[in-house]
């Protein structure tokens, strides 16, 4: 099911981070660092966007010794379209903003959907 969601400044920050990541899957902690949002803000937004059909998610297929599995998120086609539309219409925001100075963490590992 897809529906439109209320797009706040926090949602815009998350959408921008997901769009800048391209087709690459992003995990929650990485999104926390990139957006600067608190976990109590980020995770409810991720859940809402997934319920709206804007995101899909899945768990890492294998657990690394001593580390919990990561849940990865990616924009769906509907989500990417909505993200580009909202970011293009947001005052002071651009999809072509300078790249972030924070390092990007390695690629996703075997995400199961």
Beta strands, then each sheet from edge to edge (+ up, - down):
strand 1: 26-27
strand 2: 55-60
strand 3: 71-75
strand 4: 111-112
sheet 1: 1+ 3- 2+ 4-
end
